[in-house]
Every structure is written in structure tokens, then in C-alpha cells.
Amino acid sequence: MILLRGLTVVLGGRIVLSSLSAVLEGNTVILGPNGSGKTTLLKTIVGLYKPASGIIEIEGVNVTGASTPPKLVSTNIESVYMLPGVELRDIIDMYCAVFQCDYNRLQNLLSYIRPKARVLWRLSAGEKKWVTTALALCANTRVVLLDEPLEDLDPWLAKRLMDEIKEASRKKQVVLTLHSIYFLKELDDWDVFLMFDGSLYGPIKSARIFNMRLVRGREPNATLVVRIRGRDYSLVEGGESEGVALRDMADLTNLYKVSYFE
């Protein structure tokens, strides 16, 4: 379980996350447009960013502003693995020694792409995503944080990796970010938090997302009311006439376009 209480993050003088409070109790998707704060939230949870205020607890351990201890959380955030001058195979060996990885499972996952570059930064975007996600999934931790794990992968590899994510989620808590609802159909019993402009809304079960529409204004029958670029929008279940069906959105980043609802 991850507890966020009054979490505020300021980067470059700009408030990126504002007084977030939420409890992530089980397997969770944080769904939102690019630029909504999803990556910043994960980086703050793992200790890469120090919050201006607030508390972060993972499995009852206060990890606010500090590097989280081994065996508690693993992540696919690329900067965690970037060690200048260290070859990829050595990074893998060091990481596996610290996190007691399932080495056979890891080698099997790496065999799907067979990375040929000697250093991590020379891999393609998809290869880096695959390698770092495989390391996070194979670590002996209680919580796995995955930032857009399916991005930059071809469809077959994305489906294969989703199978691995679902397998891991049966034994540990997995929290992942997405900007598209496409893969939610694979995660119909997961909790979903929507994220816009540095704020979290939810949770709701992922299976309900496909029957929801986003309507301008505050509707009395709204499941959730969210703010996007300073305007209120309601998430309403059912109906076909008003708003935009979430199931039709290939990329939630389109919601940041002024003309999207016009």
C-alpha cells in the first residue's frame, strides 16, 4: 500500500504536484495525459525528487524525500539505472545483487530483444523501456512502480510485457502510468486514478472506464468531477449524447487541446 498525504512538489519554481492525498491499496493505474504529473509522482515516491511538503508511506514505512530501501520498491524509471561509464551487463549484475532478482526470469525476458549495445543510453527507446521494466518486475520487492511501460514497444512486445505485468501483480502491488486507455481492458479489476494538472481523482475500477463519458461542467450524477486547464468536467456513466466517450480516446493528451470538446 502507498499512502500520499498532502504531497506537494515544486520543480524550477513551478508547482507540479499540489497537495496530493490518496491511498493506493492494490494494483493501480494512474491514467492521464502526458504532462499531467504522472512521472513526477513516481519519481517523488522513489526518492528522485524531494517534496516541498507532505508524507509518502510505502507498506507503512515513511520514505518521504529519501531513497527507498531495497526489497520495498522497484521501478523502471530510466534515470535510476544510468550509471556513467558502467556497462549494461554490469548494471544488471549490480542491480540483481542488491534486489535479489529472479535472474532466470530476467534473462528470459531480455532474450526477447537481445540488447546489443554495451551501455544503456545507446539502446533504442523501446529497448531501454523493456530492459528497465524487466529489471523492475524481476526484483524481489513488494511494490513495483512502472512509468508508461508499454510506450515505444511494438504491439507483440507490448502484449508480452502486459502478460508479465499481470503475472507480477498476482504476487506484489503494481502501480503503472498510462496516457491511453487501450490496455485497461487487460486490467479490468485494477483501481484507476485519473490525473490532470498535478491532481489525482479516484479510485474507480478500470472496467467502468469504458462506459464513461467526459462532460463539461459539474453534473449532479457525476462519478467524479475533475479539473482540466482550470475548467470542471464530469465523468458520467452511460449516455450517448453529451461529452466524449473515454473508450474512444486513443490518447488522453488530446484533452489538453482547447478545441477537443468543441
Secondary structure, 3 states (H helix, E strand, C coil): CEEEEEEEEEECCEEEEEEEEEEECCCEEEECCCCCCHHHHHHHHCCCCCCCEEEEEECCEECCCCCCCCCCEEECCHHHCCCCCCCHHHHHHHHHHHHCCCHHHHHHHHCCCCCCCCCHHHCCHHHHHHHHHHHHHHCCCCEEEEECCCCCCCHHHHHHHHHHHHHHHCCCEEEEEECCCHHHHHCCCCEEEEEECCEEEEEEEHHHHCCEEEEECCCCCCCEEEEECCEEEEEEECCCCCCEEHHHCCCHHHHHCHHHHC
